[in-house]
Amino acid sequence: MHREPDDLTLGVAEEPSLNLSGGFALDPSDRSAMRARVDAFDWSSTPLGPREAWPAELKIIVRQILDSHFPKAIVWGPELITIHNDAFLPILGGKPEALGRPFSEVWAEVWDEIGPIVDKAYAGESTYIEDFPLSIDRSGVKEDVWFTFCYSPLRRADGSVAGMLDTVIETTGKVRAQADLALANQELAHRLGNTLALVQAIASQTLQGLADEDALASFGQRLGALGKAHDVLVRQSWSAVSFLQVVRSAVEPHDHGDQIRVEGPDLKIGSRAAVSLALLLHELATNAVKYGALSVSGGTVGISWAVEPDELALHWRESGGPPVEKPRRIGFGTRLIKMGLSGGTVERRFEPDGFKLDMTVSIASLAS
């Protein structure tokens, strides 16, 4: 592969200390190994020529990568000659000696994938890619691996292309761990769904003849709302989840004609807050379907919220429905709504033009 230099950019900022996610580690005492090998290498046998004749730009960048703890390789000249540091050795694994060889030969088995990215660097465009999948041969057998890397162009002082800098870290361990976690979460979601279905079946059989059908239906619907909240949590690996996603997931089953409008900034909330929010919105939507704006075709519900420095204010607005009245009895759903979220304030108003609710909750309590 031969190219004439174009205009490119030199990117030589120092990265943080080495931390390879692929499971490799380096002995700091071995940092000087590649320096000695570069010094002893017969560069006159390569297109770069003797080292004393190298341009100043190449000498500088070689010194910089050899001082770095982060995996780096220089690809220099139209022949793509490779110079790398000690930290790059685990990336190469058991490959044949890469020093002084064309980068296209070192990575011949994946050149169809990375060659075009090298071309972009030689055309003056940096490329940063996270968790890029490749099937490489560095031990005599093909292995599926992932890398996060940046191919950035290198310039001479006059601005012309001299080569490319490969800054890379292997992320195979991280990617495989994430895949394992996703599989475990899928299994957990499946088992949780089966458990909730079993609970519903047990309740139906146990309470048959003892509770009316509406009560059993409400119980089943609440279990369904709980299951949807857990689905959101499973998709986020039981970590912080999207407030907006929880809202949409909770009200979607009740919106049969774009009657519900949702508006507000997204934020991350904890698993406990997500479940409470989902159940709260389920009760509000159920009431709207039975008695409020969602009981007629022309009714609408607006859900909005705003985030202040220390608290979140959520508003539920119904309009276009039948006249509403304050319920004569307080059931489980009403008590759940009045509880709000994590000890925040709740104000309910049964106004002639529709039910309204204003709720506040501290941002700190939403993190749990």
DABELLIN-V776313 format. One record per backbone hydrogen bond with DSSP energy under -1.0 kcal/mol. CO is the residue of the C=O (numbers start at 1). NH is the residue of the N-H. If there is no record, write none. Layout:
BEGIN
CO;NH
CO;NH
END
This chain:
BEGIN
6;161
27;30
28;31
30;33
32;36
33;37
34;38
35;39
36;40
37;41
41;43
42;45
43;46
46;49
50;53
51;54
55;59
56;60
57;61
58;62
59;63
60;64
61;65
62;66
63;67
71;168
72;85
73;166
74;83
75;164
76;81
77;80
80;103
81;76
82;100
83;74
85;88
86;89
88;92
89;93
92;95
98;101
101;82
102;105
102;106
103;107
105;108
107;110
108;111
110;113
110;114
111;115
114;118
115;119
116;120
117;121
118;122
120;125
121;124
127;151
129;149
132;147
134;145
136;143
138;94
143;136
145;134
146;171
147;132
148;169
149;129
150;167
151;127
152;165
154;162
154;163
156;159
159;8
160;156
162;77
163;154
164;75
165;152
166;73
167;150
169;148
170;21
171;175
172;176
173;177
174;178
175;179
176;180
177;181
178;182
179;183
180;184
181;185
182;186
183;187
184;188
185;189
186;190
187;191
188;192
189;193
190;194
191;195
192;196
193;197
194;198
195;199
196;200
197;201
198;202
199;203
200;204
201;205
202;206
203;207
207;210
207;211
212;216
213;217
214;218
215;219
216;220
217;221
218;222
219;223
220;224
221;225
222;226
223;227
224;228
225;229
226;230
227;231
228;232
229;233
230;234
231;235
232;236
233;238
234;237
236;239
241;269
242;246
243;247
244;248
245;249
246;250
247;251
248;252
251;254
252;255
259;301
261;303
263;305
267;243
269;241
270;274
271;275
272;276
273;277
274;278
275;279
276;280
277;281
278;282
279;283
280;284
281;285
282;286
283;287
284;288
285;289
286;290
287;291
287;292
292;295
293;296
296;299
300;319
301;261
302;317
303;263
304;315
306;313
310;363
311;308
312;361
313;306
314;359
315;304
316;357
317;302
319;300
331;335
332;336
333;337
334;338
335;339
341;344
345;360
347;358
349;351
349;356
351;354
354;351
355;318
356;349
357;316
358;347
359;314
361;312
362;366
364;367
365;368
366;270
368;272
END
